[in-house]
Amino acid sequence: MKHIPKLTTDADAEAFLETDLSGLDFGQFQPMRFEIAQKEAVMLDAVRAEAQQEVVPHDRHVRAVSEADLQTPNKGER
């Protein structure tokens, strides 16, 4: 079975994907969770907008929202 080589650059990954992958051993893959950068950018823009309305730095706004959330009753029932 074909194994995945160590891919250190995007160019390496693209070149590997252009090869014949029919003999690839899919058992070597492991599930992985990741966030899409676009989603993070949208969320950060929303946080900054809320912080600007409150006239506070966005990191202070995040801390205040987090502290308020931690003090919410029934926190463990989500």
C-alpha positions in Angstrom: 0.0 0.0 0.0 1.1 3.5 -0.7 1.9 5.8 2.3 1.7 9.5 2.4 5.2 11.2 2.4 6.0 14.0 4.7 4.6 17.1 3.0 6.2 20.3 4.3 4.9 22.8 1.8 1.7 23.5 -0.1 3.6 22.8 -3.3 4.6 19.3 -2.0 1.0 18.6 -1.1 -0.3 19.7 -4.5 2.3 17.6 -6.3 1.4 14.6 -4.2 -2.3 15.0 -5.0 -1.5 15.1 -8.7 0.0 11.5 -8.5 -2.0 8.3 -8.8 -3.7 7.8 -5.4 -5.4 4.5 -6.3 -3.0 2.5 -4.1 -3.2 4.8 -1.1 -3.7 3.2 2.3 -6.6 5.2 3.8 -6.2 3.4 7.1 -3.3 5.8 8.0 -5.6 8.8 8.1 -7.0 10.1 11.4 -10.1 12.3 11.9 -9.2 16.0 12.4 -11.2 19.0 13.4 -10.3 22.4 12.2 -11.9 25.8 11.8 -12.1 27.7 8.5 -10.0 30.9 8.5 -12.9 32.8 6.9 -15.2 31.9 9.8 -12.7 33.1 12.3 -12.3 36.4 10.4 -16.1 37.0 10.4 -16.3 36.2 14.1 -13.4 38.5 14.9 -15.0 41.3 12.9 -18.3 40.8 14.8 -16.5 40.8 18.2 -14.6 44.0 17.2 -17.9 45.7 16.2 -19.6 44.8 19.5 -16.5 46.1 21.4 -16.5 49.3 19.4 -20.1 49.9 20.4 -19.2 49.5 24.0 -16.0 51.6 23.5 -13.7 49.0 24.9 -10.8 47.0 23.4 -12.0 43.8 21.8 -9.9 41.6 24.2 -11.6 43.2 27.2 -15.0 42.6 25.6 -14.2 38.9 25.0 -13.1 38.6 28.6 -16.3 40.3 29.9 -18.5 38.1 27.7 -16.7 34.9 28.8 -17.0 35.9 32.5 -20.7 36.6 32.1 -21.2 33.2 30.3 -19.4 31.4 33.1 -21.7 32.9 35.7 -24.8 31.9 33.8 -27.0 29.4 35.7 -27.4 25.9 34.3 -24.1 26.3 32.4 -23.5 22.6 32.2 -26.8 21.8 30.6 -25.9 23.0 27.1 
